[in-house]
Amino acid sequence: MEKSFSESYKEAGVDITAGYKAVELMKKHVARTMPDGKTDIGDFGGLFPLNLAGIKDPVLVSGTDGVGTKLRLAELLNKHDTIGIDCVAMCVNDVLCCGAKPLFFLDYIACGKNIPEKIAEIVGGVAEGCVQAGCALIGGETAEHPGTMPEDDYDLAGFTVGIVSREKVIDKNKMQAGDVMLALPSSGVHSNGFSLVRKVFDVERCDLNAPVEELGGKSLGEVLLAPTKIYVKPMLALFKEVNVKGVSHITGGGFYENMPRSIPKGLGVRIRKRDVKIPPIFPLIQKRGGVNEHDMFNTFNMGVGMSVVVAKEDAERALAVLKANGEDAYVLGEIVKSDDGVILE
């Protein structure tokens, strides 16, 4: 590519040589996600060798998402090495809800100006997310958008494909009253509700690095930027050991929107509010913003990153498997006959 240079294009705001440098800088990160440590990043398509051993009647499951306005926190704090974890998490946690194992991931970064070191830092976070999810980062795209985005701004989105045997696809229609819903704790706000968060704390003008008493002395920036937890490895272990009847990734819309998606009509989940283990950031948001309780549970995960439904007799075993794989899971509620979806008492 030594002959690839356009002075005219550079004058228009796009430096294609910066793109080449960014690719070279990100290769070491991408290699971490590949089984053989090699990468062909820079080709026109991402190649992935498909191993179907142990997969009967395979079904591919895809998911795509972005990070949303949490990106603004990364920009304000000038910290870009974890936001890629959020991007991966938002996608791989979704395909988990079907019982699928994520295979590979691709990212898309749009930026006002391609600063190779910054792009490599972002991709480093994406690679770390892929390592946590056990999937390969097989490609992506970085697009420079001069004149349409401020130079320091960027947007980040991703796409994943997973696989599951047809007979292992999560079937919520097997759910029945008396089943138990388990909670897998979140790492905080994750990647949803940040338009409200930014308004509540006036993040453009507040000191994001100042310690906050209600957060145990941690800074607001540190707590808000904590990356979304990736649940792939504990959930795959659970799928092997227990018959899982429903899984919800608690994202935008909180309890009221996400949990009913994993519950069939005619059933709902009864949850006692005192049983929800709520991290300090959420009461702080509620207090500072004067947000009513319903809106809190209808906007944020409230400390529950993922919910899982199993038979009552399988609950103890499920909790043991999850805890053995690093998740301090707990019983959240009970499946009941109801058309109300989520019943918070």
Order of alpha helices (4+ residues) and beta strands (2+ residues): alpha-alpha-beta-alpha-alpha-beta-alpha-beta-beta-beta-alpha-alpha-alpha-beta-alpha-beta-alpha-alpha-beta-alpha-beta-beta
